[in-house]
Amino acid sequence: MARIFRNLRELYRYRVLIQNLVARELKARYRGSVLGFLWSFFNPLLLMIVYTAVFGLIITPRDPDFESKPLVYALYLFCGILPWHWFASSTLESANVLMINGNLIKKILFPAEVLAVVTVTSNMIHFFFGLPIVLIFIPILGKTLTPYVLLLPVVVFVQYIFSLGFSLMISSLTVHFRDIKDILANWLTFWFFATPIVYPMTFSSIQKSAALRTILNLNPMTHIVQGYQYCLFYGSLFHWKRLGITLLASLALFIVGYLIFDRLRDSFPEEV
């Protein structure tokens, strides 16, 4: 633990480098595109339209809150898809980030964990770009924007720690096990449907199955996504005990992820 805190203090010294790399990543992502940073909004919006068409119009939701209310259901979807897009993009990009930036890793004084921090932070900024559209459509669709929206930074913080810990672990392991990046896309698809994004936890089949509720509650992203849904869509207080346990689990994942990363860091220059 003392080594982790010492390394984190060292990492803080590189905050200007992190800022510059995040800015470079944001500029490079949409360099040459006509819409530029607007794609940070349009990408999750287009994904939301697809899922709304499938699960809102073709397969009509059996939840009474969404029956015959495709636009309200679209808002519910967006509240979950937006943070999921942040997590999934960070995870997928972290699988390749060390190999893509091999020239930086081979520099003696370059802290490799900076790359995972940059990946998660840049995707968090994309998340922030899409968040205003949710805030705009909440009153338009007849929902109420309550003071609980001010608790969003708490949920964002929990997701940031969880995403960073997972990215550190994935990025370091993929250097030695290249198959991980191929498995990851399929695993994230399963993880997406194992998270209450296209369906609420009040869904009748979930309420009737204690085993299914247990499985969903063991998923940390369940409580992170629900945190956004409660603050934005429902306008109420999230389950603070469950989110608190998720924070502890996220901190544990961060420590484990960092320990794995630190253990393998000496092998990165040779493997990339």
N, C-alpha and C positions, 0 to 999 in steps of 0.2 A: 504493500500500500504506500509506503514512504517513497518508493521509486516512482509510482504513478503520480503522486502529488508533485514530486520534483520535476518529472517530465512535463506535467501540465503547466507548471510555472515557467519552464523553458519554452513551452509552446506559446504562452502568452507573449513572449518577446517577439514572436513572429506574426503578431496580429496585423501589422502593416502588409506583410507578405501575403497573408490570407486575404485581406481586403483586395489587394491587387489581383490575385489569382481568381477571386470570385468575380471581380469586374471583368477580367479577361474572359472568363467562362461565359458570362452573360452576354458579352459582345460577340463572342465567337459562335455561340449557339445559333443566332439568327442573322449572322453576317450574310449579306447578299439577298435576303428575303425581303419582299415588298412590305409585309405587315410588321416585320421586326418583333418587338417585344409583345405586340398584340397576340402573337401565337401563344403566349403564356396563358391567355384567357381562352382563346379559341380551341386549343387542344382539349382541355377538359370539358369545354362546352359541347364540342362535337361528340365526344365520348358520352356525355350526359344525354344528348339527343338520341343516340343509338340505343342506349339502355332504356330511355323513356319510351321509345317506339316499341321495343321488344317487350319490356315488363310492364309498361303502362297502357299500351294500346292493343298489342297483339295478345299478350298474356295479361289479362286484367287482374290487378292486385285484389286479393280477397280480403285485405284489411279494410274495414269500414271507413277509416280516415282517408283512404286514397281512391275508393271506388268512384268512378265518374269524375275524378279530379286529376287528370293527367298533368296539369301544370303544377299543382301542389306536390304531386309525386315527383315531378322533375326537380323541384326545389329540395325535396328530401334527398333525392339522389345526389344532387350537387354538393350538399353538405357533407356527404360521405366520400364522393369521388374525388373531390378537391384534395383533402388530406391524404387519401390513398395514393393519388397520383404523385404527391410529394414523396411518400415512403417508397413506392414501387420504383420510381425513377432513380432515387438515391441508391436503392439496393442494386438495381441493374447496372447503373453506371459505376458503382464502387467495385463491381466484379472485374472491371477492365482498367480501372483508373491507375493502378500501379504499373501495369504493363504498357499502357499508352504513354505514361510519363516516365519511362525507364531512364531517359537521359537526365532527368532531374534526380532520380533516386541514386544514380551513380555518383552524384556530387557528394563529397564527404560530409559537408556541413548541412545538407538539406534534410530536414525532418520529414520523413515519409508520411507520417500521420496527418500532416497538413493537407494532403490530397483528399483524404476521407472527409476532413472538416470542410474543405472547399466544395466537395460534391454535395454534401447534405445542406450546407448553407445556401448554395446557389439554387437548389431545388426548393428550399424554404422561401426564398425571395420570389420564385415563380408562383408559389402558393399564395403569397401575399398579393401578387398581381391579380389573381383570380378572385380573391376574397371580396373585394368591393361589389362584384356583381351579385353575390349572395345577399349582401346588406341592402342593395337596391331593390331586389325582387321580393324580399320578405314583406314589406308593407304593400307592395303592388298586388301580391297574391293573397292579401287578407290576413297574413300572419302578423304577429306583434313583435317588434324589436324591443326587448326588455333590457333592464340594466345588467342581466346575467351575461350579456355579450361582453362585458368588461372582464369576465373571467377567462376569455379566450387565451390570453397569454399563458395561463397556467397549463392549458391543454397543449398549446404549442410547445412549451418547455418540455413537457413529458414526452411528446413525440420526437422532439429534437434529440433528447438523450437516448431514447430507444433507437431511433434511426442511426445515430452516430455509432452507438455500440454495435449494432448489427452490421453497419458498413465497415467498421474496423475489422470485425471478424471475417466477413466475406472477402474483403479486399486482400487480406493477408493469406487466407487459405486458398484462394483462387490462383495465386502465384504458383503454388505447388500442385494443386489439383484443378487443372483447367476444365474438367468436366462440370465443375460447379456452375459455371456461367451458362451452360446448356440446360442443366437441370433447373436452374433458378427461375426461368421464365414460366415453365410449367408449374412449378411450386407456387409461384406468386398468383397464378390463375386460380389454383385451389384455395390459396389463402384469401384471395379476394372474395370468393363465394362463401368462405367460412367466417366472414366478417359481416355484420348486419349493415350492409350498404344498399343492396337492392331490395332488402326486406327488413322490416322492423323486428325487434325482439318480442313484440306483442303478437307476432304472427301465431295463428292458432296451433299449427303443427309444432311450433317451438314450445308453446305453453303446455302442450299435452305430453311432451317428452322431457323428463328430468335429465336423461342422459345427454340429449342434444343441448339443453341449456347449459349443462356442466361443461361440455366441449367448447361451446361458444364463449363461456365465461373464462375459460383457461387461455383464450386467445387475447394477448395484450392489446392488439389492434381493435378488438371489440370495444374496450372501454375508452380508448383514445378516440375512435370514431364517434362513439356515443357522446363523448364530451362535447364534440362540435355540434352534434345533432341537438343536444339539450340546450346549449347556449344559443344556437342560431334558430333551429327549426321549431323546437318546442318552447323556447323562451323560458326555461326553468333551470334550476340548479342541477348540475350533473351529480352522479353518485360519487361523492367525494371520497368515500372509503375505498371503493373499487379503483378509482383513479389514483388514490394514494398508494394502494398496493401495486398498481401498474408502474408508478414512479419508482418504488423500491425495486421492482423487477427490472426496470429499465436501467437503474443504477448498477444493479448486479450484472446485467448484460454488458453494460459499458466497461465495467472492471474486467470481466472475462474477455471481452473483445479486445481490450487494450493489452491485457497480459499476453494473449495469443499473438497480437500484432508485434509487441515488443520482443517476444521470444523468437519470432521469425524474421525480424527486421534485418539481421546480419546476412541472411540468405537472399534478400531481395535483389541486390546488384547482380548476383550470379544467375538468378533464375529469369529475370526480365530481359 
